């Protein structure tokens, strides 16, 4: 599907900056509702939630498509995280490879992540609505990925061909010094995009929840999507590579409390409406994810969390979250 683009003259009308908002509130009242929504989406986080709630259905669909493009890029970025984590598992990140390590596991290629991230950076900013900060971060992520990918490919080939045995890892040291700053730039851009996009996606899902409640009440779908939204906000705290700073315990506890509340309401609804609950496979994934969040909360509660155990449980939680989303998507498609 080709990205939907506004004609140039309409893009000029909608693109604004927070530093120079040309419309006064009185003037905005005289503008078409759609233009006002576009201005709010582009200019201000405070007005974004209401702007999304007020969008006509066809324009809301465009916003969903744009956010979906960026979400696909972030999902692909996980391949880069896994590549770095595997490399960091055997090499001394501070010193680089020596060729004498007990186990040399190489660097997985990240080619599988490049297309989705490149598409997001190239096409997303031209799609409606303008989201300047999100758009800029998507472009930055695409740029850093384009710079990182060929270096990782060279390193992947170097290790898979065991060239380090013939040059005492000299080339490995060169590749290490090239990769590390590029990986750092990538993770910085990925985190920035994830944070900027997260608020938009949450507002989209709150509109969906409001629509479901209006049409059907707080039914099974409402409770499930409410839980998935709480799960997303918690998963957004997960680090994007093994050497990232540890999750702040207070932030995790606050989001876990919201997740726990949604989980309690969901399970209570399932008990009270057994005939409506037919998605047992999804329920299992949901319970496994919630159990993993509880375990990580316990680790973060420790005065001095064990870093090795912490990393293991973070990875386990990320895996459980991916499985939950995959099951939710599969179930919704039936």
C-alpha positions in Angstrom: 0.0 0.0 0.0 1.4 3.4 -1.0 1.5 6.0 1.7 -1.2 8.6 1.6 0.1 12.1 1.0 -1.5 15.5 1.1 -1.1 17.9 -1.8 1.8 20.3 -1.1 -0.4 23.2 -0.5 -2.3 21.4 2.3 0.9 20.2 3.9 2.0 23.8 4.1 -1.2 24.8 5.9 -0.8 22.1 8.5 2.9 22.1 9.3 3.5 24.4 12.3 6.1 24.6 15.0 5.5 24.9 18.7 7.8 28.0 18.7 5.7 29.9 16.2 2.1 28.9 16.3 0.4 31.4 14.0 -3.2 30.8 14.9 -4.9 32.3 18.0 -7.6 30.4 19.6 -10.2 32.7 18.2 -8.8 32.4 14.8 -8.8 28.6 15.1 -12.5 28.6 15.8 -13.1 29.9 12.3 -11.0 27.2 10.6 -12.4 23.9 9.4 -12.4 21.2 12.1 -10.0 19.0 10.2 -7.4 21.8 9.9 -7.7 22.5 13.6 -7.1 18.9 14.4 -4.0 18.8 12.2 -2.6 21.9 13.8 -3.1 20.5 17.3 -1.5 17.2 16.3 1.5 19.0 14.9 2.0 21.7 17.5 1.1 20.4 21.0 1.0 17.3 23.0 -1.5 18.8 25.3 -4.1 19.2 22.5 -3.3 15.9 20.8 -5.6 13.6 22.7 -8.7 15.7 22.0 -7.6 16.2 18.4 -7.4 12.5 17.9 -10.7 11.9 19.6 -12.3 14.5 17.3 -10.9 13.3 14.0 -13.3 12.1 11.3 -13.1 8.4 10.8 -11.3 8.6 7.5 -8.6 10.9 8.9 -8.3 8.7 12.0 -7.6 5.8 9.7 -4.8 7.8 8.1 -3.3 8.4 11.6 -3.6 4.7 12.4 -1.8 3.8 9.1 1.0 6.3 9.8 1.5 5.1 13.4 1.4 1.5 12.1 4.3 2.3 9.7 6.4 3.6 12.6 5.4 0.8 14.9 6.6 -1.7 12.2 10.0 0.1 12.1 10.3 -0.2 15.9 9.5 -3.9 15.8 12.2 -4.4 13.2 14.6 -2.5 15.4 14.5 -5.5 17.8 16.7 -7.4 15.3 19.4 -4.7 15.9 19.0 -5.1 19.6 19.4 -8.9 19.4 22.5 -8.5 17.2 24.2 -6.2 19.7 23.2 -8.3 22.7 24.7 -11.4 21.0 27.9 -9.6 20.2 28.1 -8.1 23.7 27.6 -11.6 25.2 31.1 -12.8 24.2 33.2 -9.7 23.5 34.5 -7.2 26.1 32.6 -4.1 24.9 35.2 -1.7 26.4 38.3 -3.4 25.0 37.0 -5.1 21.8 37.8 -8.6 20.5 41.2 -10.3 20.9 40.6 -13.5 19.0 41.4 -15.4 22.1 37.9 -15.4 23.7 36.6 -18.7 25.0 33.7 -18.6 22.6 33.5 -16.3 19.5 29.8 -16.0 18.5 30.1 -13.3 15.9 27.7 -10.5 15.1 24.3 -11.3 13.4 23.5 -9.4 10.3 20.8 -6.8 10.6 19.7 -6.6 7.0 16.2 -7.9 8.0 15.6 -4.7 9.9 16.7 -2.2 7.2 13.7 -2.1 4.9 11.0 -1.4 7.4 13.1 1.3 9.1 14.0 2.8 5.8 10.4 2.9 4.6 9.3 4.6 7.8 12.0 7.3 7.5 11.3 7.9 3.8 7.5 7.7 3.7 6.2 8.5 7.2 6.9 12.2 7.3 4.9 12.8 4.1 1.8 11.0 5.5 -1.0 12.8 7.2 -1.1 14.1 9.9 2.2 15.9 10.4 3.9 14.8 13.7 7.1 16.8 13.6 8.9 15.2 16.5 7.9 11.7 15.6 8.7 12.3 11.9 12.1 13.7 12.8 13.0 10.7 15.0 11.9 8.3 12.3 14.2 10.0 9.8 17.0 9.9 12.3 16.5 6.2 13.0 16.6 5.5 9.2 19.8 7.5 8.9 21.6 5.7 11.7 20.4 2.3 10.5 21.7 3.0 7.0 25.1 3.9 8.5 25.2 0.9 10.8 24.0 -1.9 8.5 27.0 -2.2 6.2 29.4 -2.1 9.1 27.5 -4.9 10.9 27.4 -6.9 7.6 31.2 -6.6 7.3 31.6 -7.7 10.9 29.2 -10.6 10.4 31.1 -11.8 7.4 34.4 -11.4 9.2 33.4 -13.6 12.0 31.4 -16.2 10.0 34.5 -16.7 7.8 36.7 -16.9 10.9 39.1 -14.3 9.5 40.1 -13.3 13.1 42.2 -16.5 13.2 44.6 -15.2 10.5 44.9 -11.5 11.6 44.8 -11.9 15.4 41.5 -10.0 15.4 43.1 -6.8 14.0 40.2 -6.2 11.6 37.9 -7.2 14.4 39.2 -4.3 16.5 38.7 -1.9 13.6 35.2 -3.1 13.1 34.5 -2.8 16.8 35.6 0.8 16.9 33.3 1.5 14.0 30.3 -0.3 15.2 30.1 0.8 18.8 29.4 4.6 18.2 26.9 3.6 15.4 25.1 1.2 17.7 24.9 3.9 20.4 23.5 6.4 17.8 21.0 3.8 16.7 19.8 3.0 20.3 19.4 6.7 21.1 17.3 7.3 18.0 15.2 4.2 18.6 14.5 5.2 22.1 13.5 8.7 21.1 11.2 7.5 18.4 9.6 4.9 20.7 8.9 7.6 23.4 7.6 10.1 20.9 5.3 7.6 19.2 4.1 6.0 22.4 1.9 8.9 23.4 0.2 9.0 20.0 -0.4 5.3 20.0 -1.9 5.5 23.5 -4.3 8.2 22.4 -5.3 6.2 19.4 -6.1 3.2 21.6 -8.0 5.4 24.1 -10.2 6.5 21.2 -10.8 2.9 20.2 -11.7 2.0 23.8 -14.2 4.9 24.0 -15.8 3.7 20.7 -16.1 0.1 21.9 -17.6 1.3 25.2 -20.1 3.5 23.4 -21.2 0.8 21.1 -21.0 -2.4 23.2 -20.2 -1.4 26.8 -17.1 -2.7 28.6 -17.2 -6.1 26.9 -14.5 -8.7 26.4 -12.8 -6.7 23.7 -12.8 -3.6 25.8 -11.2 -5.3 28.8 -8.6 -7.1 26.6 -7.6 -3.9 24.8 -7.5 -2.1 28.1 -5.0 -4.7 29.3 -3.0 -4.5 26.1 -2.7 -0.8 26.5 -1.4 -1.1 30.0 0.9 -3.8 28.9 2.3 -1.5 26.1 3.0 1.4 28.5 4.9 -1.0 30.8 6.8 -2.7 27.9 7.9 0.8 26.7 10.1 0.9 29.8 12.1 -2.2 28.7 15.7 -1.3 27.7 16.6 -1.6 24.0 20.0 -3.3 24.6 21.8 -5.2 27.2 24.1 -2.4 28.4 21.3 0.2 28.8 20.6 1.7 32.2 18.4 -0.3 34.5 14.7 0.5 34.6 13.8 3.0 37.3 11.9 1.1 40.0 9.4 3.9 40.7 8.3 4.3 37.1 8.0 0.5 36.7 5.9 0.2 39.9 3.5 2.9 38.7 2.9 1.2 35.4 2.7 -2.2 36.9 -0.1 -0.9 39.2 -2.1 0.1 36.1 -1.4 -3.2 34.5 -2.4 -5.1 37.6 -5.7 -3.1 37.8 -6.5 -3.9 34.1 -5.6 -7.6 34.7 -7.9 -7.8 37.7 -10.8 -6.3 35.8 -10.1 -8.5 32.8 -10.0 -11.8 34.8 -13.0 -10.8 36.8 -15.0 -10.2 33.6 -13.9 -13.6 32.2 -15.1 -15.3 35.3 -18.5 -13.5 35.1 -19.0 -14.0 31.4 -17.6 -17.5 30.6 -19.7 -17.9 27.5 -18.0 -14.9 25.9 -14.5 -16.0 26.6 -13.4 -18.4 23.9 -9.8 -17.1 23.3 -8.1 -19.5 25.8 -4.8 -19.5 23.9 -4.6 -15.7 24.2 -5.6 -15.9 27.8 -2.6 -18.2 28.4 -0.2 -15.7 26.8 -1.8 -12.9 28.8 -1.2 -14.7 32.1 2.4 -15.6 31.2 3.1 -12.0 30.4 1.6 -10.7 33.6 3.5 -13.3 35.6 6.8 -12.2 34.0 6.0 -8.5 34.9 5.5 -9.6 38.5 8.8 -11.4 38.6 10.6 -8.3 37.2 8.9 -6.1 39.7 10.3 -8.3 42.5 13.8 -8.0 41.1 13.6 -4.3 40.9 12.4 -4.1 44.5 15.7 -5.6 45.7 18.2 -3.1 47.3 20.9 -4.2 44.8 19.3 -6.2 41.9 21.6 -8.8 40.4 22.4 -7.5 36.9 22.6 -10.9 35.3 19.3 -12.0 36.7 17.8 -8.7 35.8 18.9 -9.0 32.1 17.6 -12.5 31.9 14.2 -11.5 33.2 14.0 -8.4 31.0 14.6 -10.6 28.0 12.0 -13.1 29.2 9.5 -10.3 29.7 10.2 -8.9 26.2 9.7 -12.4 24.7 6.4 -12.8 26.6 5.3 -9.4 25.3 6.1 -10.3 21.7 4.2 -13.6 22.1 1.2 -11.7 23.6 1.0 -9.3 20.7 1.4 -12.1 18.2 -1.4 -14.0 19.7 -3.6 -10.9 20.0 -3.1 -10.1 16.4 -3.8 -13.7 15.3 -6.9 -13.9 17.4 -8.2 -10.5 16.1 -7.7 -11.8 12.5 -9.9 -14.8 12.9 
